[in-house]
Amino acid sequence: MIRRALLATFFGIATIAVTAAPAQARPCFPDHYCVTTYYSDSAYTSVVGQKYEGCAGDAQSWGVRSIYPEFTEIPC
């Protein structure tokens, strides 16, 4: 009985840990300018970080990644 309770608790914590991991935006296609904006909550109200990927393959980022990304891609 205790083993089942411990196993259920372990899987519950593991599920929370997996869902709380930062989201991965898809890669930027070659010859495209991409911006990934990360927000603090599901309402997308507060920006906590961004990643810029230029047409030449250069990349810059600031802030932190979160589980609420918004991805924009523009052809060069």
C-alpha positions in Angstrom: 0.0 0.0 0.0 2.8 2.4 0.9 4.7 1.4 -2.2 1.7 2.4 -4.4 1.3 5.7 -2.7 5.0 6.5 -3.1 4.9 5.4 -6.8 1.8 7.6 -7.4 3.6 10.6 -5.7 6.7 10.0 -7.8 4.8 10.0 -11.1 2.8 13.1 -10.0 6.0 15.0 -9.3 7.6 13.7 -12.6 4.6 14.9 -14.6 4.8 18.4 -13.0 8.6 18.6 -13.7 8.1 17.6 -17.4 5.3 20.1 -18.0 7.2 22.9 -16.2 10.2 22.7 -18.6 10.7 25.6 -20.9 9.1 25.2 -24.3 11.3 24.8 -27.3 10.3 26.9 -30.3 10.9 25.3 -33.7 14.1 26.1 -35.5 14.3 29.1 -37.7 14.4 28.2 -41.4 17.4 29.3 -43.5 17.0 32.7 -45.1 14.4 33.8 -42.5 14.5 36.3 -39.7 12.9 34.8 -36.5 11.9 36.2 -33.2 10.8 34.0 -30.3 9.2 36.0 -27.4 8.7 34.3 -24.0 5.9 35.4 -21.7 5.5 34.9 -17.9 1.9 33.5 -18.1 -0.7 32.0 -20.3 -2.4 35.4 -20.8 0.8 36.6 -22.7 0.9 39.8 -20.7 4.5 40.2 -19.5 7.6 39.5 -21.7 10.4 37.8 -19.8 12.8 37.1 -22.7 13.4 37.1 -26.4 15.6 35.3 -29.0 16.4 36.9 -32.3 17.8 34.9 -35.2 19.0 36.9 -38.2 19.0 36.1 -41.9 22.8 35.3 -41.8 22.3 32.8 -39.0 23.4 35.1 -36.2 21.5 34.9 -32.9 21.0 37.0 -29.8 18.9 36.5 -26.8 18.1 38.2 -23.5 16.0 37.3 -20.4 14.7 33.8 -19.7 12.8 31.1 -21.6 9.4 30.2 -20.3 6.7 27.7 -21.2 4.7 30.4 -23.1 6.6 31.2 -26.3 5.4 33.1 -29.3 7.3 32.4 -32.6 7.4 34.8 -35.5 9.2 34.1 -38.8 9.7 36.5 -41.7 11.4 35.6 -45.1 14.5 37.7 -45.8 
